[in-house]
Amino acid sequence: MVSLSQIQASNALISSTFPTRLVALFVGGTSGIGEITLKQFAQYSHQPRAYFVGRSQDAAERIVAECKALNPGGEFIFIKADVSLISVVDK
């Protein structure tokens, strides 16, 4: 199993290894693992553009503010959707 310190060291290399303006999509990004992963992406990447999907507008507004505090040059775009419904996933 990979240790936490190895993961943190790898994350720290993101800004110097990957190009500026990375784009990512986080489904289920307003809570749990999705939210934490989005925030780590915001913290370690350089001027990212992140789209995140979730159900809660209130949580999304909080998360956008937190991500902007971590990375003022980043763009964080919320897409409101309940992906537990297959008809919504198709959209």
Stockholm file with secondary structure:
# STOCKHOLM 1.0

chainA/1-91         MVSLSQIQASNALISSTFPTRLVALFVGGTSGIGEITLKQFAQYSHQPRAYFVGRSQDAAERIVAECKALNPGGEFIFIKADVSLISVVDK
#=GR chainA/1-91 SS CCCHHHHHHHHHTHHHHSCTTCEEEEETTTSHHHHHHHHHHHHHSSSCEEEEEESCHHHHHHHHHHHHHHCTTCEEEEEECCTTSHHHHHC
#=GC SS_cons        CCCHHHHHHHHHTHHHHSCTTCEEEEETTTSHHHHHHHHHHHHHSSSCEEEEEESCHHHHHHHHHHHHHHCTTCEEEEEECCTTSHHHHHC
//
